[in-house]
Amino acid sequence: MNVKKIIIPVLLLLALFSCGRSGVSRGIGGELTGVPVGKYWNEATPYNMVLVTRSAYVMGPGEIDSLWGITIPTRGVSVDNFWMDETEITNSQYKQFVYWVRDSIIRERLADPAYAGDEFYKITEDEFGDPITPRLDWSIPIPWTRNTEEEEAAINSVYVIHPITGQKMLDASQMNFKYEWFDETEAAKRHNRLNPKDRILNTDYLINSDEVIVEEIIISKDTAYINDDGKIVNETITRPLTSLYDFVHTKIVNVYPDTTSWINDFEFSYNEPYMRNYFSHPSYAHHPVVGVSWEAATAFCEWRTMYLRKSLQRNNVKIEKYRLPTEAEWEMAARSGKTDNIYPWGAGSAEIDDECFMANFKPGEGAYAADKNLIPAKVRSYQPNSIGLYDMAGNVAEWTSTAYTESGNKVMSDVNPEYKYNAAIEDPYAMKKKVVKGGSWKDVSTFIRSDMRDMEFQNRGRSYIGFRCVRTQLGDNSSRR
């Protein structure tokens, strides 16, 4: 028997079989098998978050309140799955952000020649010894106690001393967070495409598309820096569109809560104890953070995303970013996806009787304490709605990502509705309004309804406005097997 005649056909069959298995890459195999996409990552429920399942509902008030003259339009909409924080972000949780900013500033100064001048606090080489852009080394602890005179100066540089009590306090003016964000919405628009021919619709019908002249596209982008006086400068620059980098914006935001809002929101009141203690004292650790502007809340979401992604870096796991909820998402979550639920607990009233209430709000004129809470209550003080979300009515009102317009949902799509407007520095102040939902501890029952809406300027922190984060769920875990 000729061994070669047997071996050669067998090898050919094995080769053909192996090609068939990898089919797409080799172009052999005959069947459409798709490309290898890797193992699907079944995302676990994020810590302290609840899955809000996709639903269709009628957005806006189901009836017009003749007493208040509210004429908010209604519209049938559908919203996809997303994760949402069980509670409003608390003082304790927000402090983690503020302290991270504090520590990053101290680390920068420990490596600054003007202070300790020790490059020990920065990573300047990669794992192969090649030089890289220097970045902070968070594995090296800050020498809070046993330190040199230079290190002590770097640490103390972020604190101030109270002129009367001598108390050492964090310098709120220095708590600035810098981040970059890519405006994928503008980058996707046809009139902003890099290739001029791609901006023209129906080019197939043009006799000579090569001779089509398209005007130069001028792009506005935000940039930010700290000037020589140590002040934040956020400005808008305009220039011709040249690359995708022109859609990258830089923002610097002071993230320390505006504790003075307790004084400025209420004239002729003795709210100084709240100003001094509400954010700093341990007894308020699990109360919702307030005095945070929309800009600072957005910065918190950016930091939270960065913080999580760094922990998942080694596993190469892709997640959607944390963000503020859209108005439609917030309302659907509060109503558990049901049109009939005008409150998180359903229809009806916010009062069970004179001594029992469904939420922290103002039941009557001056009756802030009738529900046993004078100011924001500790989170989870009241029963959650049917999907497990706490304080979606009252306690503190909450920021959404949606820009405020009087026409409301009428200007939005009916699928994943959202109206965005990224206000530039030079825009009129009236264009810097954002939608606020849920009502607060200082509002009457009408304004804590899930279908109601209010507004506030994006750079203003209030003693009655807080926020919570959401994250889009990738895929549909419920349909996976």
Secondary structure, DSSP 4 states (H G I P E B T S, - for coil): --HHHHHHHHHHHHHHHHHHHHHHHHT-SSS-----------PPPPTTEEEE--EEEEES-SS--TTTT-----EEEEE--EEEESSPPBHHHHHHHHHHHHHHHHHHHHTSTTTT--GGGEEEE-TTS-EEEEEE-TTSPP-SSS--HHHHHHHHTTEEE-TTT--EEE-GGG-EEEEEEE-HHHHHSGGG-SSGGGGSTTGGG-TTGGG---PPPEEEEEEEEE-TTS-EEEEEEEEE--SGGGGEEEEEEE-S--TTHHHHTSTT---HHHHHHTTTSGGGTTSBP-S--HHHHHHHHHHHHHHHHHHHGGGT---PPPBPPPHHHHHHHHTTT-TT-SBTTBSS-SEEETTEESSBS--STT-GGGGS-SSPPPTTSS---TTS---SSBSSEEEEEEEP-TTGGGGS-SBS--------TTS-GGG-EEEEES--TTS-GGGGSTT--EEEETT---TTEE---EEEPPS-GGG--
